[in-house]
Amino acid sequence: MKKFKFFFRKAIHHAVIVALLFMVMLPFYILIINSLKLPKDIIKDPFSFPGTDKAPMLLSGYGVAWKLVKGYIFNTVIVAVSEIFGVLLFASLAAYGFTCFRFRGRNQLFTFFLAFMMIPSILTLASQYALVYSGLKLGRTFAGVILPAVAGGMPVNIFLIRTFFNGVPGSLFEAAELDGASHFSRYIKIAVPLSMPILFTIGLSTLLGAWNDVIWSRLILYGNEKLYTISVGVFVSFNSTANRSITDTVIYAGYCIASLPLVIAFALTSRQFIKGLTNGAIKM
């Protein structure tokens, strides 16, 4: 009876997982198959698989979509790489300071940083826009997109990296200090190499945020279409009625192309990303 209950629970768990996986994968299936069909076939049956007499396979949509989004992808790579570099550099330096330096008010200052994690970013959107666009005159520039993203990522990422640094044996830093290593050497040769899993995790999360951001990039870059990121460019271009070459097939193909770099990035960094999640770095 106990074995039956055990296998029954296991079957229920697997059934729930399979159902959730199906719900996650179904939109991707629809996206991919419709990027390979004629617009009229998409309207007839969006679930039919291409390559049949009823729905012949079509690849021309990818060529048209690539011409539309290639510039936006290049812009997004510039923004994403800059954000990742800025977030990892400044957050790791601040986390090292909070870990290895002893100064008055250290814990209070760290708590002050953590308090900003509790404030939803949407609440500061108007004031941040006024500061960046009117105060700093960074409207319609990459800097207006990158700098607020780097600053906004500081609190949570300082917390994550500091937690990881605290897990590094203090004897390593003490031994390096006895050997005459400066704080900068200890940061470069000990703290950073041992913290690569959490740095990869933060880097991939930052990439995801930069790639998918629509609201802030749309606000700051409005009026300068040459600098649009992929999310903004796809939203604007594919909703334009002036370009008759944009069909449903092209739209689906464009979404596939826009998603591909993220899939590749996760495939290349998934091991380090999962290691960063499971090493206790983001346990509260």
C-alpha positions, 0 to 999 in steps of 0.5 A: 500500500505504501509503495502504491501511494509513493508511485501515485504521488510520483505519477501526479508530480510527473503529470503536473511537470509535463503539463506545465512543460507543455504550457511553456513550450506550446507558444514556442511551437506556435511561434516557430511553425508559423514563421515557416508558413504563408500568412494565409495558412497561419490564418487557416490553422495556426497549429498545423505543421509546415511542409505539407500540401495544406501548409508548404514550408517557407523560409523567405520570412527570415530574410525579410525579418533579418533585414528589419532587426539586424541593426536593432540586435547590434544596438542591443548587444552594445547596451547589454555588454555595457550593462553587464560590464558596469553591473559586474564591475561596480557591484563586485567592487562594492561587495568586496568593500563591504566584505573586506573593509572595516569602517564605521557604519558599514552595516548601516550603509549596507542595510540602506542599500538593501532598502532600495530592493524593496522599492518597485522600479515603476514608482521611480520611473517618472523622476528617473526620466526627468533626471536622465532626460532633462537633468543629465541631457542623456535622452536619445543616447545609449548612455541614457539607457545604460547608466540607469540600468547599471545603477538600478542593478546595484542593490540586489547584485551587491547583496548577492555578490557580498553573500558569495564573498562571505562564503570564501574562507577568510584564511585565503585573504589573510594568507594573501595579505601576509604575502604582501598582496594588496586589496586590488590583488586579492580582489582580482586573484581570489575574490573574482575567480572564486565567485565566477558562478554568481557573476555568470548568474548576474551577467545572464540576468542583466543580459535578459533585462537589457534584451527584454526592456521595452518601457525605459528604452522606448522612453529614452530612445524615442525619436532616434530610431537608429538606436532602438534596441531589439524589443523596441525595434520589433515593437515599433517596426512590426506594428507599422502599417506603412511597410507592406513587406511585414506580414504575419510570417515576417513577424513570427520570424522576427520574434524567432530571430530576436529570441535566438541570441538569448537561447544561445547565451543560456546554452553557453552559460547554463552550467555556471548559471545553475551553479550560481543558483545552487551554491547558496548565493541567493538564499536569503 
